Structures are given as C-alpha cells and as structure tokens.
Amino acid sequence: MKLEIRRPSGPTEDSVAMRVVVAVAVEVAILAVVTQPGAVEPFTAIAAILLAPLGYLFSYHRRGQANLILKLVLSVALLAALGQFIAEVRLATSVDQARLPLASLFLWVQVLHAFDVPRRRDLAFSMVSSLILMAEAGSLSLSTSFVIFLVPWAVLAGVWLSLSSRPKPDQVTSPISVRRVAPPVKPPRLAPVRSVAMTTTAALMAAFLLFLAMPRVPGSLVKAPPFSLAGAPSPVDGFDGSVDNPGLPADPGDGVVDFASGAYPGFSDVVDLRARGQLSDELAFRVRATQAALWRAEVFDTYEGSRWTIEDDETETLPPDGDGSSYLVPPEVVRRNGAYGQGAAHLTQTFYIDTPQPNVLFAAQGASQVYFPSAGLRVDAAGSIRSPILLDEGMVYSVISDVPVTTPGLLRHSGAVRADRMATYLQVPDSLPDRVRDLSQQIVTGAHTQYDGVMAIQSWIQSNTRYNLNAPRDPDGVDSIDHFLFESREGFCEQIASSMAIMLRTLGVPTRLVTGYGPGSRNPLTGYFEVKQSDAHAWLEVFYPRIGWVPYDPTFGVPEAAPSVASRFMAGPVLSAIGRFLSTAVPEPVKAALGATARGVMTAGAFALKIWPLALVIAAIAAGVAWELRRRRKVIRSEAATVGETAFLELVDALVSAGHDRDPSTTPAEYLVEVAADRDLAGEVIESAELVVRTFEQERYAPAAAKPSEADVLRARAASARVRQLVGRH
C-alpha cells in the first residue's frame, strides 16, 4: 500500500487583491473584539493581532503545497483552544460570562485558519468567520464606538463580494477569434468603483435588514444576571445605611448645595429646591433592559418649605438568596412600594457604571432581587437600596424588579384613601400659603375620582409652567413651591414634580418625591440605554388604595421657557446624537480639532445670522460675478479657437455617439488611426475625418507658407458637419 500526499483539490486562489481584502477584513474584526473592555486577555489580543496577517502571508506562499504537517499542527492547536474554552465556560454563571471565553475561541479559530487558506472557498470561510467575530464584538460593545469597526468591515465585505463574483481562471476559456464592435457609448472609467459601491450598499442593506429581524432575548431568560467589580472597591466609611455622595460637600451646614458637573445633590439626605446648576453630558451608566424605566434611587416624604427630607431613615439588611448569588428585598418592603394585588411586569436590568456614582443602587420601581458584588446591602422603608461600597467606574450589577402595570380604568376605581394610615405622605408645612390650596381646589373642580384630579393637576402644570435650567434662585424667606406657581412659573424637574406632589397633598392625595435618573436614550446599535449625568431627575409617586404607588413625571410635558428656532427641527436631536457618538468613539486629538472647527463654524454662523440681509446681497453679487466670469471665459475660448480647431472639436463630438470619445492625451493623428480601424463606420465618414484631422494639423503645425487656405478650412468644417449627419443617420 502506497501512501500518497495529494495537493489541494481545485485551483488555488492567486488573486493578491482578494487575499489582501480578506486579511484586512479579518484584522478589522479582530480589532473590533479585542478593543472591547475586558473581552479577551492581553496575550490573546496581541497574538491575534500579530499572527493573523502573518498567517495570510504564509498561506499565500504555501497555497500550492499539500501542507500535511501544518494541517496536523493546526488541528491540535484548535483542539487545545476548544479545551481551554470548555474549561473556562464551566466556570461561567451567566450568559455574559460565557461570551468572554467564546470571544477567545473565535479569535484562535480565525488566527489558526489564516495559516491554511489555499482556495477561494477557504477565503470565503475567513469572511464568514470575520462576520461571526463582528457579531461577537457587537454583543460585547457597550457604545456606538463599535461603528468605527463595523463601517470599514462592511465596505471590505462589499469589495470581497465584488471580487469573488468574478470567474475563476479555470472557468474562463480562451477565445478563438475576437471581433471588435464599438459600443454606442464608451463605458465610464469609474464603472469598477461604482460596481464596488453598489455591492457594498447591498451588503449594508442586507446586514441592516438582518439586524432588524434578529429576535430580542428577554432579560428574564437570564438565570444569573451579571455582577462584577472592575477593581478594588471603594468602601463607605462607617456605613450605616445612609447615602454617601463623594461629589458633594461633606458638611454643607445650612447652606444650599448647588449642582456639581458630576454630582447631583438629590442623591443625599435632602433635596433643596433652591439649588441651581447644570450637570455634564458625560455618560453615567448603561442599562441593559427590555424596556425603558425611571431608574429610581431615593424617596423623600417630608416637605419643609424649600427642601425635602426623609422622615424614616431606618434601614435593614438584605438577606442572601438561597443560591448564594443574589440578595432579596424583604417581601413587606416590596409590597409597600410596588403594585400589590395588581399585575406587574417582570423586568431584569443590568447596570454598567461608566463614571463614579454614590452608594445608592439605581433600579426600576419594585426591586425585589439584587445581584451585587458585595454583601451588606441595606434597604429603607421606601425601597431605596444602599451599598457599603461606592459604585465605581466599571462596576456591573443587576436588579430584578416587578414594575407596576396599571390602566386609567383601574386607577379610577381604586377607592378612597385612609388618611390615618398615610399621614406621612399628606404632610404639608404650616407656612404653605393658602393660595396653593385654593389653586389646587380650583383646578380639580369637576373631577369625580382621584385619578381625574391627579391628571387635572398634571395637565395644569404642563400648560402653565415652563422648563428652564437657568431659572434664578428663589428669594430668601419664600416658599419654593408658592414662588414657582405664582411668581416665576419657571424651573426644572425638582420644582415641577414638587409642586404637583404638594398640590395633590392639599387635596388629600398621598404623594412622595423620587430622585434618580431618567431612562436615557436607547442606543440602536447595542440596545443599551445610555444614561448621562444630566439625566439625573426628580419625579413623584402617587398612592392609590388597593393598587399601590404609581409614578408620574409631569416634567416630560412641560415646554421649554424659551425654545430656540433650531429646537423645532430634527437637526437638533440628530446633531446631538452625532455629538454623543463623537464623544465616545473619536480619539481626543481628533475630538479637539473637530471641536475647534465646530466652534469656528458656529461663530461664523451666528455672525451670519446677525447680518443675513447683507450676507444675502453679498452672496447674490458673488454669484452674478461668477456667472459673468464663466460666460466671458467661454467667449474668449470660442474666439481663441481657429476654424480648423473648431472643425476638429465638432468631429470628436459627432463621433462620441459611435463609441469614439477622445482622451485628452490622444493626439489628433492617433485619434484618426482609432477611427479608421472601426469597420462599422462608413468609408465616407473615415474620409471626412481624415480631411478634418489633416487640415487641423496643417493649420496648427505647418509653417506660415504652407498654412491651409480659407477654402480648405471651410471644407474641413463642412466635412465635420457631414460626419455628424452620417453618424446620426447610422
């Protein structure tokens, strides 16, 4: 028996262009994975980046060899990578943790395969593998920075589709004879570029449609939501269940604590309605959840005329769950703060902290179970959960909430409130002016149920107040809500939500103020809700008998105090989205240059708006001058052309429809040779063309004594007209 080592079956792929495109696409996919935070170990990342290009170079030089030993080595290496993956994935307790060893396995498969790609189908497998890597990178990505890899990969995929659609060398037969037929119009020079662009566009559209059709896996299917620390935790000194916000002054005394760019004063033991300032647009955290929610932090129940405090600040420890991986909120706390006796939506949320936050956990209303990387969590009577460590950058934790689900019909039939059991949430200061009560009574006239009254108060606030982050501070000695409702009528979420809460309390409706973060904006690429520091928010919860606490956010419908013209168009949100993308995806030097350019454009635009009538006149004058100069250049050019040159240009124009467009580098004599070789042209056409070309050359290059006569150039002009007539008839 004779052992025979055969070379690869089928023709090898010799196209350097195709191999380069595939290798670059694979490298982009590898970079997309390894640049995701914590995706793979540094050794695997560096090895994949360096070895993949070497593999494609090696496989090109060995494409015609059997490579038996190499195949055996690669098989052993693949088995080793698979064994490593199995060993690591056994330790994973969640889907998130399983994605990381899977990323390493995909990288090693891609790298090892790069060393043996002799044929076109092997290159196709590389492109499919790179697509899998891009999908893995997309699942690991938490921001739109993934786009900087997705776009070039999609372009390269389009180029590869164009190259791979060409026939293989063994599929092309040599022609026996060639008969040249001039096309009616010379094909454009940019046809290959246009073909690649169309293929790329088709690939992008197909990817987009596939993305839209992908099913969304409900968060509730995750059995063990992720939680982790990015580094050593930052403990809270002497933790007793209180909120620690390091961005705020340690001992403000009786003074007003204003907003810091990265610290919302509502995350503390008081909400002061006299505080002013603005938060930054820096990303606070990302949330993976199947639906948007108000990310609840603290609840305040006592209003003191200009600020809110918490009457019952006692907390209790969250006991661990039976599986030891999570902590349970006591059932009585869940019952007091959720929708007891009614339906609720089961919502799993995972929070990825981007900038340091205080030690209060953010979650949708009705939090019942917490997956957190530290023991010692405590919860107060209102369901606010506090941690013995700060929420540092890079921390991951998950919360499962039973979000109340209600309907207007259900709320209208909720019944009457027992004031003796809800005294805390009906408290108003004795100093509250009577006109606040009178206004509330006037607004709800005709409302037959508590729900109708709540909606009437909310509608009045949304119609009669304005949202203004720059509203001046309240004067000393005044009630903040009274001043907002009757004097300024301008403020932000704290004043708006507080006014609705106190107005309802004067009507006997229990309410409380809640601070936290708004839902943020959903990133369409990653599916995560991106919440900024400036999304820090305040809203209220209203108690309905037999139903529970229902959130209301009246700020949502309050118009801006002085909306700009630009805010009425879609350009504002679109530019804001682009700005958020640039802030996370673009390197700092490029970001600084773009910022300087944008500031210059905005300055010029603002100046132009001030002098727009003058700018319009200047633009009209400039357009008129440009048109006149262009007209004069045409006249000068036509006057400068001789009769012989004009005849030659007319000849070229006439022969374009016959497929003879003249390249500027082609001499008249060379052009005549090309025309004369066309067997489809009549003999009279070729003779007329020769007369025109010879006359033009004689006029241009002959000495003065041998210049053509006036009759000769007129005959050339007539010959060019004859060519146009004959070609058009043909």
N, C-alpha and C positions, 0 to 999 in steps of 0.2 A: 504493500500500500504506500503510495507516494503522497506526501504532504505538499500541497501547492498553495502558495500565498498569492492570492489574486489582488490586483489593484482595484480601486473603487469602480463599481459598475456605473456606466453612464458617463457622459462628458463632464469634465471638470469645469468649474466656472473661472474663466480667465479675466473677467472684467474687473479691472482695478477700481473703476469708479463705483461699481456696485458694492465691492468689498469695503471701500472707504466709507460709503454711506451707512452700511450696516454697522461697521465698527463704531462710527461716531454716534449713531442712534443708541447702540448698546451702552456706550460710555455716558451719554446723557441720562439714560435710565438708571445706571449705577449711581451717578452723582445725585439723582433725584432721591434715591433711597438713603444713601449714606449721609446726606445733609440734614435728614430729619432728626430732631433731637432724640438721642438715646436709641436710635433704630438698630445699630449694629456696633460691635466692639471696634475700637480703633484699628486693631490688627487686620480684621476682616475688611474694613473700609479701605485701608491703604492697599492691601493686597489686591482687592478687586479693581481699584482704580488703575493700578500699575500693570497687573497681569493681563487684563482683558485686551488692551491694544497689542501687547506682545504676542498674545495667543493668535490674534488675527493675522499678524505679520508672519508668524511661524507657519500657520496653516496655509498661507498663500504660497510660500516657498515649498511646502511639502504636499501640495494639493494633488500631485500625480502619483504619490507613493502609497504603498499599502498601509504603512504605519501601524502594524500589528502590535508591536511593543507599546507604542503610545496609547493605543486603544485599551490595552490591558491596564496600564497605569491610570488612565482617566477613569476606568470602571472602578478600580479600587478606591480612588480618591472620591468618587461620587458616593460609594457605599459608606466611606468614612464620614462624609458630610451628612448623609442620611442618618447614620448612627448618632452623630452629635445632635442633630435636630430632635431625634426621638428622646435622647437623654434630657435635653433642655425642656421640651414641651411637656414632659411628665410632671415637671415642677410647676407648670402654669396652672393658675387657679381661675383664670378668666380668659375671655376671647382676646382682650387687649394684650395680655402677657403672652399669648400664643403667637401673636403677629410678629414679635421680635425674633424668635428663633426661625420663624418661617422666612423672614427677610434675609437672614444669613444663608439659609438653604438655597433660596432663589439666586442669591449672588454667586455662591460657589457653583451651582449648576451652570449659570451663564458663563462664568470665567472658564471652567473646565471645558465646556462645549466649544469655546472660542479657539481651542488648540487643534480642532479637527473639523473643519468646515470646507471640504473639497468641492462640493457640488452646490448648485443653486438651491436645491431644496434644504440643504443644511443652513444656508444663509437665511432662508425663509423661516426656519425654526428659530434662528437667532432673533429675528424680528418679532416673532410671536413671544419668545421669552422676554424680550425687552418690553413688550406690551404688558406682560404679567408683572414685571418689575415696576412699571409706571403705575399700574393699579395698586400694587403694594405700597408704593410711595404715597399715592393719593390717600390710602387708608390710614397712613401714619401721619400725614400732614395735618397741621392744625391751623394753617393760614393760607392765604392766596399766594404766598411765595412759591407754591407748587407750580404756578402758571409759568414761571421763568424756565422751567424744565419741560412742561407739557407742550408749549408752543413750538420750540425748536424740534422736539421729538416728532410732533405731528407733521412738521414741514419735511423732516428727513423721511418719515414714513411715506409721504406723498411722492418724494423723489424715488424712493425704493420701488414703490408700486409702478412708477413710470418706467424705471429701468428694467424691472423684472417682467414687464409686459412685452418687451422686445423678444423676438425669437432667438433660440439658442443657435450657435453656429452650425450644429449638425442638422438643424431643421431648415436651413437655407440652401437651396440648390443654385448652382452656377447657371446663369442664362446662356442659351445657345447663341442668341443674337439680340441686339438691342436696337430698337427703332425709336429715335428721339421724336417726341411730339411736344411742341411748345405749349405750355399751359396757357389758358386765356389770361391769367393774371399771375405774375410771379409771386410765389408764396412769401409771406413776410419773414423777415430774418428772426423775429422773436417767437416763431412758432414753437420751438422746443421749450422756451421759458413759459409760454402760455400753456402748453400741454402739462408741464410740471405743476403750474399754479392751479389748473383745473383739477388735476388728480389730487393735489394736496387739499383743495377745498372740499372735494368729495369725501376724502378721508376724515377731515374735520367734521363735516356734517354727519357722517356715519357714526363717528365717535360721540357726537353730541346727542344724536337720537338714541344711541345705545345707553348713554348716561341717563337720559330721561326715562328709559324703560327699565332701568335697574330697580329691583324691589328694595324698599327700605325695611331693614330688620327692626322690629320694635325693641326698644330698650328693655322691656320686661322679659325678653327672652334670655338676657344675660343673667346667668345664675349667680355669679360672683362679680359684681361691678368692681372696677379697678380702684386702687388707692395706693399711694406711694409718696415717699419723700425724695426730693432732689438732692438733699444733703443733710447735714446736721440740723436738727430742729432748733428753733428759737423759742426757748421756754418763757412763759409768763411768770415773772417773779411773784411769789405769794399768791398764786392763783386760787381764788375763792368763788369762781363763777361769774365774776364781773367782766366787762368788755375792756380790752386794752388796745388802744389805737395809737401806735407809736408816732404817727404823723401829727398828732395834736399836742398842745402844751400839757405837761404833766400836772400842773396845778394852776388852772386858769383863774381861780378865785371867783369873784362875782362878775368878772368881765365877760364880754362877748367873744366867743371863739369863732373867728371867720374861717372860710373855706381855705384850705391849702390846695395847691395844684394836684397833689396826690393823696389828700386825706379829707374825707367827708366828715364834718363834725357831727352828723347824725348817727355815726357809729360810736356811741359813747353812752353816758348815763343821762344825757339831756339833749333835746332838740331845741335850739334857740332860734326863734323866728326873726330875731334881729340880725342874725349872721348874714354876711354877704361875701361874695367872691365867686370865682369860677374854677371848676376842675379841669384838668388836662384831658386831651383826647387820647391819652395813652391807653393801651389795652390793659384792662384789669384782669380778666379771665375769659376763658372759652367754656362753653357748656355744650355737652353732647346730650341731647334730649329729643324726644319725638314730637314735642310741641313747645311753643313759647310759654313763658310764665314770668310773673314778677318774682324776682329772686329775693325772698324775704330774709331779713336779718334780725331786726329788733321791733318790739311793740311798746308803745308809750300810752299810758292811760290817764295821766293827770295833767290838766292844763292850768297854768299859773299866770295867765295874762300876757306873757310874752315868750313862754317856753313850755315844753312838755317834759315830764319826768315819769319814772316808773315807781308806782306805789309799792308793789310787791316785788322786791328784788331777790327773794329767796330762790335758790336753785337746788336741784337734786341730780345725782349721778346717773348716767345712762348705763344700765346693766348690759353685759355682753350677751350676744345671741348664743343659742345652743351650739352652733357650728364654730364659735370662737373667732369668726372673721368679721363680725359686724356688731353694732350696738343698737339696742331697741329703745325707742322713745316710750316712756310709760304709757300704757293704754289710756289712763284717765287724762293725761296731757293731750294725747291725740284726739280724744273725744271732745275735750273742751274747746279745741282750736280748729277742728275740722268740720265736716258736714255730717254730724251724727244722725242716724236714722234716714239718710238720703244716699243717693248714688254718688260715687266718686270715681275719678279716672286714675288708674294706677300709673304713675309716672316715675321712671328711673332717670336720674340726672347724674352726669359725671362732670366735675369741675376741674379745669386745668388752670392753675393760677399763673398769671404772667407777670404781675407786679405785686409786691408785698401788700397784704391785707391784714386787718385786725384779726383778733382771735375769735370772731363770730362766724359761724358757718352760714353760708347762703344756700337757700333751698326754696323750692316751691311750697306753697301752703300745704299743711297736712303731713309734714315729715314724720315718718314712722320708723325708719330704719336707716342707719348711717354706716358706711364703710369708710373708716378713717385710720390713718397710720399712727394713731396714738390712743392710749387709754386715758381715762379721766375726763371724758366729755361730761358736761353738765347742761341741764335744760331748765328754763324758768317756767312759770305757770302759763305764759303765753306761747310756749313752744319755741322760744329763741334758744338755739344751741350754741354753747361757748366751748372753746377748746383750751387746754393748758399750754398749747404752743401756738405761735402766730402762723398765719397762712403765708408761708414763704413762697418766693418765686420757684416754680417747678413742682409744687405740691399737686397731687391728684387725690381727690376724694369723691365719693359717690353718695347720693341720698335717694331713698325711695319715698315718694310722697303719695298720699291719696288725696288728689286735688278735688275739691267740691265741685259737683256738677248740678246746676240749678237752672230753672226756667222762670220767666216772668209769672206764669200761671201758678207755679209752685210757691213763689215768694208772696204773691197776693193773698194766698190762703194760709199764711204761716201762723196767724193768731196774734194775741196781744202779749206785750212784754210785762213780766212781773218786775216792777221797779225795785222791790226789796232785794231781789237777787242780783241786780245789775247796777247797784248804786255806784260802784267804782267807775263804770262806763257812762254814767249820766252826769258826772260831776262837772260843774262849771263854776268859775270863780265868782265870788260875791260882787267883785268890781266890774263884771261884764256889763256894759251899758245896755239899758232896756231896749234900745232901738235894734239891737241884734235879734232879740226875741220877737219884736214886733215885725221886723222884716221877714223872719222865718215863717211866722204865722200867716202873713200876707201871701207869701209865695205858695204855700200848700193849701190855700183856700180852694175847696172843690176836690181835693184828693181824698179818696174814700178808704185807701189802705196804706199801710206803712210803706209798701213798695212804691206806690204812686207818689207819696210825699218825698221819698228819697230821690226819685227820678226828677221831681219838680225842682228840688233844691239844686241838684247837679246841673240841670238844664239852665237854671238862672245864673249860676256861677259861670258856666261856659259861655253864656251870651253877654254877660255884663262885666266881666273882668278880662284882663289881658296878661299874657305871659311876658315877663321882662326880667332877664337875669341882672340887669343893671338898675333895678329899682332902688331908690335911695333908702337908707336905713330909717327905721321908724323913729320919730321924735321921742325924747325921754318922757316917761310917765304915761304913755298912752297904751291902751290895749291893742296888741298887734292885729288881731282879727277885726276889731272895730275899725281901726285905721285902714285896713285893707279893703273892707266892704264899703266904707262910706267916704273915704278921703282919697286914697291913691288908686285903688282898684287895679294896681299893677304889682305883680310879684311872681314867684315861681312855685314849684310844687309844694314846698313846705307851707306857704301861706294859703294856697288854693285848697289843698287837702285838709288843712287845719280848719279853715273856715267852714267847709262842708261838714266836718265832724262836729264842731261846736254848734252850728245852726241846727243840726239834727238832734243833738243832746237837749237843746232848749225845747224841742218838741217831744221829748221822752223816748227818743230812739237811741239805743246804746251804740256807741262808736269807739274806735281807738285808732291812733295814728301808727303807721307802719313805715319803717325805713328799710332800704335795701338797694337793689339795682333793678332798673328796667330790663325788659327782655333782651335788649341789644339787637343787632342786625344779623340775620342768618347768612352765613357765607354759602353761596350756591355751589361752590366747588367742593368744600369739605363737609358741608351740612352742619357745622358747629355754629352756635350762637356766639358772636363776638361782642363782648360787653366791655365798654370803655369806662374809664374813671368818671367821665362826665355823664355816664348813665346812672350814677347814684341818684336815688329817687325817694320820694315820700308819697304815700297814698293812705287810704283809710280802709278799715273793715267795719261793716255794719252787721249787727246781730239780729237774726230772725229767729223767733221761737220755733222749736221743733226742727229747725234746719241747721243753725249754727252761724259762724262768721263768714260773711260774703265780702270779697274785696271790691272796692270801687276806686277808679283812678280818674278823677274829674279833670286833671291837668291835660289829659290826652286831647280833650275837645276845646281847650282854651286857645284862642288865636294869639299870635304874637302882637306885642304892643305897637310895633312899627315895622310891618313886613316890608322887605325890600322888593324892588321890581324883579330882581333875579330869583327870589324865593317863589315866584308864581310859575316858574317854568321848570321843566325836568332837568335842565342843565345843572342846577344846584345839587340835587342828590347824586347825579351821575359823577360830577366832578368830586364830590365828597367821597364817593366810593373809590374813585381812582386815587385820590389822596391817601385813603386808608391803605390801599394796596401798595403805593409807593413807600409809605412809611414803614412797611414791614418787609418788602421784597427788594428794595433798591439799596445798594451799599451807601454808606454815609457820604463819601466824597461826591458820588453822583447825585445823591439827595440834596447836598448843599448847592451844587451847581444848578440843579433843577429849581431849587427854592429861590436862588438869586434871579434866575431867568423869569420865574413866575412873578416875583415881586416887581421886576422891571416891566413886565407886560401889564400887570395890574396898575402900576403907577402911570404908565403911558395911557392905558385905557381910561383911568379916572380923569386924567388931564384932557383926553379927547372928548369925554362926555361933557366936560365943562365948556369946551369951545366947539361943540359939534357943528353949529352953523358955519363957523369959519372953516372947520375941517372939511365940511361938505363942499364948500366953494373951492377950497384948495384941491380936493380930490377931483372935482369936475374940470378945473383948469388943467391939472396934470393929465387927465385922460384925454382932453382935447389936444394938448401939445403932443402927447404920444401918438395920437392918431394922425396928426398933421405931419410929424416927422416920418412916420411909416409911409404915408402917401407920397411924400417927396422922395424918399429912398426908392420907391417903386418907379416913380417918374424918371429919376436920374438913371436907374438901372436900365430902364427901357430905352432911354435916349442914348445911353452909352453903347448899347448893343448895336452892332452893324447889321446890315441886311442879310449877309451871309450867315452870321451867328444866329440871327432870328430864324432863318430858314432851317438851320440845323436843330435848334431847340424845338421848333414845330414838328420836325421829323421824329425826334425822340418821343414827343408827346403822342404822336399818331401811332407809333409802334408799341407803346406800352400795352395797349389792349391785345396785341399779338404776342405778349409774353416777353418783350424785349425792353425791360426797364434798364436804363444805363446807370452803372455805378459811377460815382464822381471820379474814381481813379482810372476809369477806362478811357483811353484816347479815342478820338473820332475814328481813326483807322481801325483800331481793334473792335470798335463797335460795329463798323461796316462788315468786318470779317464774320462776326457773330450773326449779323442779319443775313448775310449772303449764304451762310451754312444752313439756314432754315428752309427745308424743302417744301414746307407748306405755304410759303409766300410766293406770290406770282412773280414772274420774271420782270414785269413792268415795275413792280414795287422795288425790287432789288436794283434795277437800273436807275430809277428815280433817286433812291437812297444814295447810290454811288455818285450821281451828279451833285447832290446836295453836299455830301461829305467832301468831295474833291474841290468844289467851289469854296467851301468854308476854309479848308486847309490852304488853298491858294490865297484867299483873302487875308488869312491870319499870318502865314509864314513866308509867302513869296516876296521877292524884292519889289520895290515900287514899280519897276518897269514891267513886271510880269503879273501885276495885280489883275483880277478879273474885271471885265468891263461892267458897266451898269446893266447892260442887256444880259450878261452872264448871271449876275446875282438875281435879277428878276426871274430868269428861267429857273434858278435854284429854288426861289420862293414858290414859283408855280409848281415845281416838282414835289415840294413838301406838301402842298395842298392836295396834289394828285394822290400822294401816298395816303393821306388821311381819308380821301374819298374811297380809294380801293380797299383799304383795311376795314373801314366801316361797312362797306358793302359785303365784304367777306364774312 
